[in-house]
Amino acid sequence: MQTELTIPEKLEPLLLPKRYKVVYGGRGSAKSWTVARILVSLGATRCLRVLCCREIQRSIAESVHQVLRDQIEGLGLAHHYTITANAIVGKNGTQFFFAGLKHNIASIKSKEGIDIVWVEEAQNVSKRSWELLIPTIRKPGSEIWVVFNPELDTDETWKRFVVDGADDPDVLRILMNWRDNKWFTTESVLEKERIKLRQKDPDGYLTVYEGHCRQTLEGAIYAKELRECQAEGRITTVPYDRSMPVFTAWDLGFRDRTSIWFIQMIGFQYRIIDFCEAQRTSLEDWLKLLQQRGYLYDTHFLPHDGDNESMASRSIATLMRNANHKVITLPRAAVADGINAVRTVFPQCVFDQEKCADGLNNLRRYTYDVHPDTGVWSKNPKHDDHSHAADAFRYFAMSLKERPKTAPRQRVRVGSWMGA
């Protein structure tokens, strides 16, 4: 089957083979529109298995299903494709299916013979998701298409494909902005919005329309603390000191995610050596993970609901104690008090840049909520997929009140152990 394919000239290299095809830039550039157009055209000419994913997808409405459907109709390919609520299938066996990486990586790993992965809104994809997804896509000639609007220069996708991928021959990188889209007209509504934002918020304009990274996200709760942490070199390589115990701080997820920070206190410093999180994971699996990490543990700090028991089951705190772990459940406290505690302890924290990458990403994206009526920032944090790691870190800060009041052994400078 042949189709007439018209796409922006700058994106024509997408038609050539390459393991990683990375398209990034600002709003109005037709990035997603073009990728959808190319993929449905390719799927009409040969049998393809195409996985369309993003970091978080709670429903098909959050996927690129509608974008693909629009391009199928626009290219006159409706007779070739059968479109259902959750999939798109071609007469030649081509399949488009959809998934969220963060919550469905196990099911994605079980899928065989994927030809192309389209990762949309890839700026949100975590280090863990990339590390699990990439080796799964191993069919000869398979490709990973990465499409995103940049946000932070510390984001895993930006570092992996734009910074580290600059000299990688397997990576095609295309910066695509509004001026590269010949269908972006001066009469369009988006053009009026572009000009308005450029006048009102020049810095925001550079991110939204020109594809520049921003320094911090709007409403980010720990923006100042993380900026200072980065500037002072406290996000680095942090070795595990086998002579000192590790304590952990948890946010328990029953239907949401469970997040855990692993910390060592050495001198006046809190070394954040590790982080992990997962959803729908049993306590038995978490206990196995603790053992696999190989750390010498002191105390595990749980939120107040760690003591909750029901007629059907004992509390998580009790089960952990029965497994010979030392556990302290923290008293309920106001979120604002916990945030203030975090800000107080942040100057003493040093993070391992690799093992804590996803935890740091969550802290950077932990923002205040927006009031639905006024549209201004509220005093309450937004509850989303980033808040679980932030809550666990808040419990770490609150746990310091529960630790024995012993004098620190020594004052340790960052430079005295880095690279050890």
N, C-alpha and C positions, 0 to 999 in steps of 0.2 A: 504494500500500500504506500502511495506517495502523498505527501501533504506539502502545501506551500508554507514555508516557515519564515516569518519575518521577525527578526530580533535586533536589539541594539548592536551596533557594530562592535563595541567594546567587549561584548559578551560572546562573540563568535568563537573564541578559543575553547569555550565549554563543549563544543562539538568534537574536539580532539581528545584522544585518550590521555588520561592522567589519573593517578591514584587519588590525589586530593585536589578538589576544585573548590577554592575558597573565594567567595564573593562577599565583600563587605563594603559598607558605606552608609550614607544617610538616606533620609526619607525621600520618596519621589523618584527613586532611581530605577524602578521596575525590576529589581533583583528577583524577588519571589515570582512575580508575574512571568519573567523570562524563563526561569528554571522550570516552572510548571509547564510552560509552553513547549520547551525542549523535551521534557520527559514524556509528556503524552504523545508527542510526535515520534520519539524513539520507540515508545511502547506500541505504536501502531505499525512500525516497520519490522520489528522483531520481538520475540518473546522475552520479556524482562520481569524480574521480581524486584520491585522497588519498595523499600521501607522508608516511609515518611515519618520523621520523629522530631521531637523537641524534648527539652529536659523535663518539663511538666505538662502532661496532657490528661486532664480529668474527664474530658468528653470529646467526642468527635468534632464538636463545634470549635474546639481550641486547636484543631489540626489544620492542615492545608487542603483538606477534602474539598472545600468550596472553591478554593483557588484552582485546583485541578479541574473541577467540574466546569468552571467558567471557561477555561482554556479548551476543554474538549468541545464545548458548544461553539466557541469562537472559531475554532479550526475546522468545524464541520465534521467532527469525528464521533458524534453521538451514535451513529449507526454501528460503530466498531466497539464501543465500550458499554458495559452494563454497570450502572452506578447504583450501589446499594447504600444503606445507612452507614456501613462501617468499612466498605471496601470498594474498589473500582477494578473491574476485570475486563480484559480485552478478548475479542474472539480468537486471537492467536495464542491465548494463554497468559498474556501479560497480566500481572497483578500489582496493584498498589494497596499497601496496607499501612496502618497507622498505629503509633505507640508513643508513650511517654517513657523516656529513658530512666528517670529517677525511680519510678515505681514498677517498671516492667522489664528491667534489664534481664532478669532470669528467663522470661518467656522469649525475649529477643535472641538470647544466646542459643535457644533451642531451634531457631529457624534456620533452615539450610538453604544454600544456593542463592543468597541475596546478591543481585548484580549491582545495584546502586542504593546507597543510603542518602537521603536528603535530610539534613539536619537544619531545621528552620529555627530562627531566634537563637542561634548557637552561642550568643554571648552569655547565656545563662547555664550552659552545660558545664558540669563540674568535672574536676580532674578524675574522680572515681568513674564517672560515666564514660569519659573518653577511654580510660584504661580498660574498661570492660567491653566497650563497643568495638573498638578498632580491631582487636584480634578475632572478634566474631565474624567480621566481614573479610573472609579469606578465600573466596572463590577466585580462581585465576581471572585477571582482568577486572575485578570488582573495583568500584569507585565510591568515594565518600565526598558528597557535595555539602559544603558548609556555607550557610548564608546567615549573615547577621549584621546588625547595626552596633558598632562598638560602644561600649560603656566605659569600663575602667581598664587602664593599662595593666592592672594586676589580674584581670580575668584569665582563666586557664585557656580559653579559646584564642584570645588575642596573643598570649605568650606562645602557645603551641604552634599556631599556624601563621601568624603575621610576623612575630619577632624571630622565633626559632626556625620558622619555615622559610625565612628569606633566602637562604642559600640551598634549600633542599630541592633537588631536581624533580622529586615526586610531587611537589606542591605547586599548583597553579594559583596565583593570587591576583585578584582583580579588584581594585578600588573603584566602586561604581557610585556616582552621585547624580543628583538631579540633572545637572548640565550634560551628562552622558546619555540621558534618555530623550530621544528625539520626539517622544510623545508628550513630554512635559511642556506645556504651553504657557505663555504669559497670561492667558485668559482664564486659566484654571483656578479653582478654589484653593488648591494646594499652593499655588504660586503666591496668592495673596497672603496665605498663612505664613509662608516662608519669609516674605518681606516684613510682615508684622513682627515675627519672632526675632529677626535680625536687628530690628530697631529696638525692641523691648528688652531682649536678653541676648547680647552678642555671644557670650560664652556658651549658653545653651544652644544657640543657633549652630555653632561649630560642631557640636555633637549630633544634633538632630538632623541637620541637612548636609553637613560636610564630612561626616564620618570620623571626627576626631574623638579621642578618648577624653572623658571628663575626669577631674581630680577626685570628686566624690559624688555620690548620688544625692539628689535632693531629699532632705528629711532623714539622712543617715544618722543614726543615734550616736555611733562611735566614730564619726568621721575624723574629728580632731585627734582622738587617741590613736587611731590606726595610722593617720598621716605622720604623727610624731614617731610612732613605732617603726615605720618604714624609714623615715629620715635618720633615725638614730641607729639603724642597723640591727634592730631587735627582731627582725624577721629574717632568719638565717638558718644555718645548719646547727642543730642542737643535739649533741650526742646524749645518749642515755647513760647516766652514771650508775653503774651496777652496784656501787657501794651505798647508794641511797634509795629509800623506798619511793614508790609511786602512789599518789592518791588520785582518785578519779571523782569527777562531778558529772551527774547524770540528769538528763531530762527524759522522763519516762513517757513513751508513746504507746498507747494501747491500740488506738486506731491510727494515730499519727506516727511520726518517726521518733525513735529513741536516739538520743545523741549523747556521746560520752567524750569528755576531755581527760587527758592523762597528764598529770603535773608532777614535777619534782620541785621541792623547796630546797634550795642550796644557797646558803648565805642570806642575803637580802633579796634574792631573786627567785621568781617563779618561772621555771623552765617548762613551757608547754610543749611536751615532746611528741604528742600524738593526738589524733582525733578520729572518731568513727561514728557512723550513724547508719541506721537501716529501718525499714518499716516491716511490720508484721513478722518480727523475729522473736522466737521464744526465748525465755530466760535461760533455758538449757543451752541454746546456741550462743547467747551472750557470755555465759560462764565458760564455754569452750573457747570463745574468742579471747577472753581475758587470759586464759591459760596459754593460748597460742602466741599471744604477744610476748610472753616470756619475761614480764616485769616482776619485780619484787614489790608486792602491794602492801600498803599500809591500810588506809581507810577509803571506803567508797561512800561518797556523800549523795544521798538521794533527796528529791523533793518531798514535801510533807505527805503526798499521796503514796509514797513508797510503803507506808504502814497500813494502807487500806486493805482490809480483809473482807471476804464474803463467805457465805455459807458453803460455797462451792470450792473456794481456794484460799490458801494462805497468802499473806502479803508478800510482795517481792522482797522486802527487807528481811522477813523471816526466812524465806527460802534461801536467800544469799547467806544469811548467818548459818543456816543449816549446812551450807556448803563450805563452811569454815572461812567466810569472808567477814572482815570487820566492817560494819555498816552503821552510819549515823544518818537518820532522817532529819532534815532541817525543818524548823518551824515555819509556818506560813508567814510570809512577809509581803509588804506592798511592792509592786513591780518597780515603782519609782525609787524605793530604797535600794533595791537590788542594782538598778542602773547606776545609782550614785556610788555604790560599793565597787562596781566594776571600774568606774572612772577613777576611783581612788587607788585601786591596785594595778591599773594598766601600766603605769611607768615602771613597775617592777617585773613586768612580764616579758619573756623572750619566747618566740614561737619558732618551731621547726617549719621551714618554708615548704618542705615536701609533704611530710606526714600531716601537717595541719592546713594544707592548702584549701581543702573544701570547707573546713571550719572557719577559716579566715574569710573565705568568700561569703559565707553566711553572715558573719559579723559585719562585713562591708555593706551587705544588702538588708540589714536589720534597720528598718525605718519607722518613723512615726506614722500613724494612720492619718488619713485625710478625712475631715468631717464631711459627711455626705451632703449636708445642707449648705455649709458655708464654703466648702472647697479649700479650707485652710488646714494647716497641720494641727492635729489634736495633741493632747498630752499623753496619749496612750500609744504604745507600739502596735504596729500592724501584725496581726496573727497570720502567718503564711508559712511556707516551707522553710524559710530562713530563720524563723523565730525559735525553733526547737534548739538549734545549736547555741543561739544567743541566750536562751533560758538556761541551758546547762552551764554556760559560762557565768551567768548571773549567780547560779547556785554555787559555783566555785568561789566567787567573791564573797558570798554570804557564809560559806563554810569556814572562812578564816576566823570567824568569831568562835567557832566550835573547836578549833584546834588548840592543843595545849600551849599555854603561854610560856614557851621556852625561849631562851636567848639564842639567836642564830650563831652558828659556829664561826662563820667568817664572812667578810664582805668579798663578793666576787664581782669582778668587772667582766663585761661581755668579751672583751678582747683577750682575756686570760685563758679562755677555753675554746674559743671559736677555732675550728679547724683541727681540733684534737682528734 
